[in-house]
Amino acid sequence: MSSKSMTGYGNSEFFLKNGDSICIEIRSVNHRFLEISVKGPRWIISLENEIREKIKKNFARGRFDVYITHLKGSDQKTILNSKSTEILLKSLQKLQKELDIDGKIDLSLISQFQDFLKPSEVEILPEKIRVDLMKTLSNSLSNLKTMRIKEGNELHKDVDKNLKKITINIKKIENFFPKARQKMQKRSELRILKLFNKIEIDPKRLEQELIIAGEKGDISEELSRFHSHISQFQKTLSSNGPAGRKLDFLVQEMNREINTTAAKSIDSNLSKHAVEIKILLEKIREQAQNIE
């Protein structure tokens, strides 16, 4: 099976020399086209186009949300920013004097102002981490692809089950149609004879009228095309490469044929199976919309 779902998730990370790490998470969901959103620190802007191109080379459809996060190492110490602390101290002393507030301004008090406690910052230079970043991106995409294939295989199985159910219903329609047609022709003959019970009817004219009535309810062409669409659907589903759009088109075509079949139905049994097929086609349509 080669079907790929458009839903998936993948992540990976690499570490910087100071113990920090860069994590790349990618989530994909179904979409008619290929849409990519990259979110992260400002320094990622210079690498954004390369990130997008890498995704485009690996995938044909879906919405991709890429999250790049700079995570601080757990062993890093928080240091006091002396310049900011000096400004804070002078502000507190001035406030204490103006409002005549008692108390001691010490390090314990100042440490409560978290905005003035700055962690050691490491300047990220995109060109220096580019190789590691792209390798990590590849790992994340590989993990995401594995999930999409796994979910795609499950979708493939579900679609196959529904296709088999549709084929069974089509077979029932084909088996029952000749009997239903005979019953319809018999009813038409009795109706014509009843309408013209006092008038002599030309046997050839009666035969022509019955043929016309039979043609109006003939669904053999619709069923033949339906079989062709099923065959194309199965080949497309098992083919390599993106198939979702073609599958969606074939479902529309099958819907068109079964709607015509239902409209031409000359017996309640035929209508029942046609309705069942329409329900199954709707399930397949929803499943196919998540196939790449």
Secondary structure, DSSP 4 states (H G I P E B T S, - for coil): ----BS-EEEEEEEE-TTS-EEEEEEEEE--SSEEEEEE--GGGGGGHHHHHHHHHHH-SSEEEEEEEEEEPPTTPPEEE-HHHHHHHHHHHHHHHHHHT--S---HHHHTT-GGGEEEPP----HHHHHHHHHHHHHHHHHHHHHHHHHHHHHHHHHHHHHHHHHHHHHHHHHHHHHHHHHHHHHHHHHHHHHHTTTS---HHHHHHHHHHHHHHT--HHHHHHHHHHHHHHHHHHHSSS--HHHHHHHHHHHHHHHHHHHHH--SHHHHHHHHHHHHHHHHHHHHHTTB-
